[in-house]
Amino acid sequence: MQMNSNNQKPTFDWRKFKYENIAVHVKTQEEYDNFMKECKAQGFAWCTGKEADMPNLWPDCAYDMCIIYDNSGLVKKGLHYQRLGFFKDTGYRIEEFADFYFPKDYQPINSTSNLIPENQIEFLEKPTTHTLKLEECFCEAVVTGKKSFEIRKNDRSFQPGDTIEFIPVSNGHTAIHVISNRRYRITYVLSGWGLKNGYVALGIEEVKNYD
């Protein structure tokens, strides 16, 4: 990050954001909105293919909202978000949005003309449906969107685009919960970065319409 001669704040380095393990902490709705505008101007989009400024995801993590650009090839390239503690635990360098200057005369390093709409993304393999047990105490957090990822042993070759059907359990027995009537799509699969060997972090989002 270089200091800007007209501003006491260092200039934000988009290339480092894209290619290095940097997570930007946006601790207010206003910071989130401004950073999303900057990301959109750079040609960045969410890993789902949606534009950076839509929808508003800040309430999912609120003060703990952190955003990265995943360029590893392990998941679909694009913006990902998670709570501050998650990226701290997985070795990311945390940068505060408020600490940087964002110039207005930059050249975008991405082009939005090559973005693929979410409903046109083709996966390398046919998506698979996985049936996974979930402790009843976590079900409500998943349903409300407060819990947007799962840490699982990767014994099923999880892939972005796969579907998950959760079976709620309590004390080893099947429980009754509305989550059993819902399906979730895997949005990303992360390995390494502090996770136990053989385990992955799965980003999940509810599938609103399905056959």
N, C-alpha and C positions, 0 to 999 in steps of 0.2 A: 504494500500500500504506500503510495507516494503522497507527500505533503503538497497541498495546492497553494500556490503563491498568493491567491486572493482569498484564502480561507484558512483558518487555523486548524481545521479538521483535515485528516488525510483523505485523499481521493479514493473512493471505493474501486477495487481492482476486480473487474468482472471476470477476467480470465482465471484468476486465482479462485474465485468463487465457483467457476465452472469445472476446473480441473483439479482442485485440491480439496481436502476434507474440511470445508468451512461451512458452519451453520450460522445463519444470521438470526439473531434474537430480536423479534419485534414485540415489545412488551405492551403496546397499546394498539387499539383499533386504528388510530391515525397513522402510526408507524407502519402497520400492516398494509393499509391502503396505499400509502406512499411507496412502500417497497414493491408492492404488486404493480404499480404503475411503471416503476423503473424496470422491473423484470419484463413487463409486456413490451416496453420500448426497446429492450434488448433482444426481443424475439423469443424469450423463454415462455414455456407453457408447462402446465402440470403434466405429470407422467400419464395421465388419462387422456391427454390431448386437448383438454379444456384450456381456454385462455387464462393467463395468470390472474386477472382481476375478477374472474367468475368461477365458482360462486364465492361468497365471503366465508372463509374457513377459520377466521381468527377465533370465533367463539368456541371452537372445538378444544383449543388449548389455552385460550385467553393469555394471561400474562406470561405463560410458559411457552408460547408459540415460537418455534424455530423452523427455519426453512433452509433446505439444501438443494443443490442441483446435482443429481446423480448421473455421473458420466462413466460409471464403472463397467457397464455392459452386463452386470448381474441382473439388472431389472430394466424396464423401459426407461430410456433417458428422459429427463425432465425434472421439474420441481417436485420435491417431496416435503412433507411437514411432519413434525413429531414434537413431543414435549422436550423442554430444555434438558431435563435430567437424562433422557434417552441418549441424546447426542453427546452429552458429557461422558456418559458411561461407555459409549462406543468410540471414543477417541477423537471426536471432531473438535476443531478449534472454534470457539464461540466468539462471534463478532457482534457487537451491539450496533444496530442500525443507526441509532442516534449519534454514534461516534464518527460517522463518515460524511464526506461531501460527495454529492452525486452530480457531476457535470452534465450540462444540457447539450453540449456540442459533440457527444460521443458518436462513434460509428457502431451500430449494433453488431454483435458478434454472432448472432443467429438470424435466420430469416423465417418469419412466420408463414411464408408461402409454402413451406415444405411440411407444415404440420398436418398430421393425419387425424381426421375427426374420430372421436372415440368409437362410434358405431361402425367405422370402416377398418379398424385395426385388425390385422390378421396375425394370429399367433403361430409360432413355429410348430406347435403340436396342437391337436384338437383338445380344447379345454376339458378337464376331468372334474367330476363332482366327488368331493371328499366328505365323508361323514365323520365328524369329530366330536368326542365327548367334551363338555364344558361344565365346570363346577357351577352350580346354581348361583353362587354368590357373585359370579362375574357376569351372569346373563343380562341383568338390567343395564349394566354399564355398556355392554356391546349394543344392545337394542337402542339405547338413547344416544349412541355415538360417542360417549365419553371414553370408551376403550376402542381404539381404532386399529389395534394390531394384536397379533398372537405370537408368542414364542413357542415353537414346536420342534420336535425331533424331525429331521427331514428324511423320513423313511418312506415317503410317498412321491418323491420327486415333484414337489409343489412347483407350479408355474404361474406367472401372472396370467390372469384370465380364467383360472380354475375357479370352480364354485365350491363353497363350503356349506354343508348342512350341519348345524350343531344339535347335539343331543344333550339336554340339560341333565346333570346328575347331582345327587346329594348323598353323601356317605356310601358311595359305590352303587347306588340304585338310581334308576331313571326317575327324573322329577318332571313336574308339569310346569311349563313356562312358555310364553308366547314365542320365544325365540325358535322353538321347534317348527313353527310355521313360516319361518323366514329363511332366505338364502343370502349368502354373502359372497362377493367376488374378491379374489386375491388381486390387489393392485400392484404389489411389489413383493419381492423375496430378497431379503438381505442375509448374508452369511458373514462370518468373521467378525471383525470390529468388536471384540470382547465377548461374543457369544460362545457358549460352550461348543466344543467340537461336535459337528454333526447336527447342530441346531440352527434354525433360521428364524428371522423375524418376518412375519407375514402382515402386510398392510391389508386391511379388509374394509369393504364398503357394502352396504346393503343393496341387493338387486331389487329394484322396485317392481319391475314387470318381468315375469318369466312364464313359460308354458308349464 
